[in-house]
């Protein structure tokens, strides 16, 4: 873990170590990362994986099936068909891209990609309950429609389906993939537990190292696992598997940093989530913790504002003052700089597993897509 106690001024100067391989940087400079390419990869992954995910969901008992189908956007709350948005399919796309980068057959890894997608959606169902989020993907969250208990149980069922997909897969890499995905779920739970404990600690009591470790466990672990599963299904050796896991983890941490920025300064019309919900809940997100650790006057102001328990719905003006304090204390700039650093580390890991940039093109495009989102 990087020493995050570095002075904020030094952080703002940008990363100075662990630069990616020169040829990967050159690939970037020559337009190697295209949003259109990423969009095509995500669409292709959704088309490949959705039938497997639907088959798995349709095997659930009626009550669980209805909640899961609502969550994925396939049905309305009353059970009638819907043409909702099931998410971007970033994680299954990473599985398939990793297989291709290492010379494997994508078609053989569809079950593994579906298992990762089911696991991701298990975490979303649970996260929405724990975070009390009222909306996801521009519609009411499952727990607000069906109740907390049923949403949690539906999430449990999705996680079981993910493991069953791998257990029944005859691919020679399936057993190792199942073990790795199970270990990832434990890490995800540990990250969520850490996040929950942060809420009971006062401003300034959560360190940047703790916050980064939590974010890696909550977000980076599953992206790393997705890439590692692709490597396993391509028959790669241990060093390639671990390097791709590292690539996914670093890209995932960059993703979380950007997501935290969007959570504070994003447009609800674009994100599908309420504005500044994390600030209203006093979440110890990465920009907030970085701002609190800056030692500036704005940090003291933020600590005073964040130390007040939210008495109920806060005015837009109250949340605007908190957001301004985070930005004035350097939290936003730090998060954006740190995201760039983590992407640099991700590319360095990728160059170890796939030395030829052309072979890694799909993984590069997906990593660029998730870390260059607008808000």
Secondary structure, 3 states (H helix, E strand, C coil): CCCCCCCHHHHHCCCCCCCCCHHHHHHHHCCCCCHHHHHHHHHHHHHHHHHHHHHHHHCCCHHHHHHHHHHCCCECCCCCECCCCCCCCHHHHHHHHHHHHCCCCHHHHHHHHHHHHHHHHHHHHHHHHHHCCCEECCEECHHHHHCHHHHHHHHHHHHHHHHHHHHCCCCCCHHHHHHHHHHHHHHHHHHHHHHHHHCCCCCCCCCHHHHHHHHHHHHHHHHHHHHHHHHHHCCCCHHHHHHHHHHHHHHHHHHHHHHHHHHHHCCHHHHCCCCCHHHHCCCCCHHHHHHHCCCCHHHHHHHHHHCCCCCCCCCHHHHHHHHHHHHHCCHHHHHHHHHHHHHHHHHHHHHHHCCCCCCCHHHHHHHHHHHCCCC
